Amino acid sequence: MEIKKEQKIIIYQTFVRLFGNENNHCVHNGFIKQNGSGRFSDFTSKALNEIKKLGITHVWFTGIIEHATQTDYSKYHIRQDHPAIVKGKAGSPYAIKDYYDVDPDLADHVSQRMKECEALIKRTHQSELKVIIDFVPNHVARQYHSDSKPRNTVDLGEKDNPDNAFSPYNNFYYIPQTLFSGQFDMKGNASKLYYEFPAKATGNNRFDAYPNVNDWYETIKLNYGIDYANGETRHFYPVPDTWLKMRDILLFWVSKGIDGFRCDMAEMVPVEFWKWAIAQVRYKYPEILFIAEVYNPNEYRNYLFNGGFNYLYDKVGLYDTLRAITCGYESASAITSCWQNLGGIEKQMLNFMENHDEQRLASDFFAGNGMRGIPAMIVSTCMNTNPVMIYFGQEFGERGMDEEGFSGKDGRTTIFDYWSVESIRRWRNNGTFNGELLTEEEKRLQAFYCKLLNICNQEQAIYEGQFFDLMYVNSGKKDFNVHKHYTFFRKQGKELLLIIANFDTQASRISINIPSHAFDFLQIPQNESYVVKDLLSEKEETVSLLPYRPTETSIEAMNGKILKFTL
């Protein structure tokens, strides 16, 4: 189901715990008292308006729901977690400990944490931005316990029969009469070993009592009625208890005013659940947005058309391809096969070049410099009407090269540790957002993102226009390198955009063949002398647009152009 919209959805993913942390001397593997934490209140109206200026329409606040942590909040009637089953001092936001509560780290006053979260949602809406949060349906923290569930709500696992390895009436999977014996440090800095009897199955479909450090050992798998031990037989009638509980959690959060869910590892949950649950949520809240993290292309249509999702991650297609081209080990011509392989659902894919799972563009493990990501972002953002996402700090070339603690030096910004993000800290500059602490290169990169993302909703040809790939008539030419150049049209009404990306480290003078079919299909008037503006640089030039003569232009290294024709 594609959502009806008047603009292109542009998502700003931000990790709440890190966004507002001003500490510039965090210690490796430090606790919250040493390193601090960002708060809901750091997203002031000023901060949200600065995010909106980038061209953003939706903010994905990552890490809001309460998750397992090594910080002790027991004085606030929050059960303490055993440190052996918490990744990092802060803990993973994908090991949910209470679906009906928010992370106490993020509150100025822990006892008022939900009210502070609700105030953030209200501020975001007042800034004319929409709110997306995570929904993590496949697994929960090993010591899941809701301290804040609504009255008459039965907790996950509360009425399970652990003598049954599988039962459609259970919320978890069990290894009966077996002690949990993880193949990792089961003690941590606690006085006693972590104890779980009987053992529960681990979140990454580990149906034994012995997960290791490479497993999602801090989580337990939720049971949606599939008996994995017996040929994955399905027990969906009557409706499994887990379905009912997870639907109620979705409805709880929509009632708080959020506008959409990014659904973690959605393909690990049966599509039948999604079809049932999304329909029920949309019955009450028809505009709610559902985005699925799905990596199996063979399941794309199933989760879109049967499950009811609005959009899916385009990770294994466009992201992986653009990353390979940027790094120099794939041809730009491979982009064409990305949209062709989607076979008509490309408008329902979410494009991105960074998120919390992936390595930073500017890291040593990827492009090494944020500027080198410019051509990939032009393609990712402008190819179609579908949503695009950036990850906080991407607009400054955040490198993600810290060794924070549980997260090593891996080119990613940690989601497990109490930490501070240097580029974001300098941009915020104690809430002033005046740019004084940014480097000149960071300012240039931010200006590029601001220009590009705003163009998306200023130009009708991008947010609702037609797409025409020009690569098939430009191969085998010495003045157009199909391995380094990618070009296409976007067209709406009397406005035509010729978009060119140069993945080469060298500037180029290129000529682009325009086939007769493009003139006929897009109804383009032929002209020997069009005066056009590059929307990115705002410079004008004169070019021809003819089927028998190439359109010539120059393009800077690792850059691109969006040439606007008024027909």
Phi, psi and omega in degrees: 000116178270128183289138176284133184206158176256000181213163176283135178282124179235114189258136173250106177276128179225137180270109193300319182299332185260333191304312186259008182285115184268002184292119181259013178221049178297146178257147181305126176062033185279154174281172183298327180293332180274315190256341180079179180207146171290163185229164172304320186291345177293338177274073177288171175301324177297313180299315181294322178292325176294321176296316180299324180301335179293345185105011185285143175247331183226140174248124175265105178276102184273136174087027182280316186288145184300131180228169180298143183208158175271357176280136184271113176243027184297333179291348175257020179064033174251123182299139179279143180266145174289129186296337182295335183247032173235126178274113182083168179290324181277328179093157181281134175290355179255014170245076187292132181254336178205107182293343183258019181218171179244162184296118181296337176304333191269359186260142170289323177232106189305322182293343181249021190300320180291321178296323178293324176294316179298324177294323177297316179301317180295315179299320181297316178295323178295335176274009180062038173241152177257158189248127172242138173231168176284144163237123186247091192269344190275333188204162175226173177297151183299328180253042181305131175199122180270114174274347190239013183297149179300157179303141179071012175268128178272131184290154173302128178081353187298325182247018177295152169255101186287358175283347179257122176301320176221138170206136178296349179267351176272151173269339181237166172259142185238156168247089191302145176056030182230131177282135174296125184225071181299143180270056178207178180296108185270006182244320184060223178259021178274168179277339181229158176295151173294135183238128176216117179214127353287161181293149175250153178295147183271153191303330180269038176063041174262103187261049173215180186264014192231048178296154180244187186294341179272355177267171174275060192296339182279359184236161173237144184284134175273146186257111179259017177099014177256124178268094185292334182284346183232063174069024181054040177295144185256135180233079187255358180228121000293170183304124180302148183300323181298323178303312183298316182294319182287326174299316181297326177293317176302313181296324177302314184285325177296326179295341177280352177103007179288157187253350182186164179237135164263115190265110185294131176043051185300330184286351176274358177247136185301139182298335179297323176297313182300316180303315182291312187286314182298321178298321181289322178294317182290338177298323179268328185227081190296338185269001185296141185258134176236121178244129185253135169275098181231131184247355182261106182302333179292345181255359185305305183294327179299314183283335175282306192269330175266316182287326178097013179291149174283314186216155177235153172301133169256069184272306187284352176259270189292316181301307183299323180291312180295324176298314181296321178294315180300322181277355173090012179241026172211154181273143177299337179296342180291343180298323181303316182292338179299307181286329177296319181294337179284340170057041174105353181255014183297335178287350182248023177251143176267118180267147178197160171241353175211147162202184188293339180275334189261159177288146181297141177308317185275000182289163177293343181272353184233249186270341179082349182199134183297330180297330181289350177271358185301309181298322178296321179292324178299315179294310183301322186277324192256353186296326186209187182274356186288165181294157174225153184225143168237159182252136188309131184096340178301324183289352177247000184076034176306131188269336179062032185258020175280155171250092196279329183160254175300322175276120180277190178281088187235009179081007178245151171278128188300144169247003185251341191244157168282120187202176179227142182260116191303309184296321179293320180299316181288326176296315180297317179045060179058035174087004181273329181052042185266357176078001186296331184263359179279148175284165179297321179294320177297320178296320179295319181292318177299319179297322177298311181299318180299315180296310184298312185290326177289326176304325184304324181250007170264334184254112181299329180298334179271313187280347174210010186275177178280157179240138178218115181280129183257006187291331188291343178252011184237015177276154176076016180254139180284340181256017171210111185267103184294345178277339184239345184242142174224135184216148182200163174259149160234138188218135172210122180059234182267009182246132181233134176244127171257115186249130185229133176240133179246108180271004182276150176279001178244142172294154185221147165257115187239156173235137187241120175286135175246115184287155177303326181299325180294319178297320181287312185294317183265356181056059181260124174291136177283142181203135179281344188212084174266132170269117186237158176245134170280114185294338180280314182265344184065021176266147179260152174208166180247127181223161175264159175220090187221150179282345184250000179222130181297149173274121186253141176200167175249155184215135183287161179297140177046052184211195180192176179223150169234094184272124182257123176255133170257113191275000000 
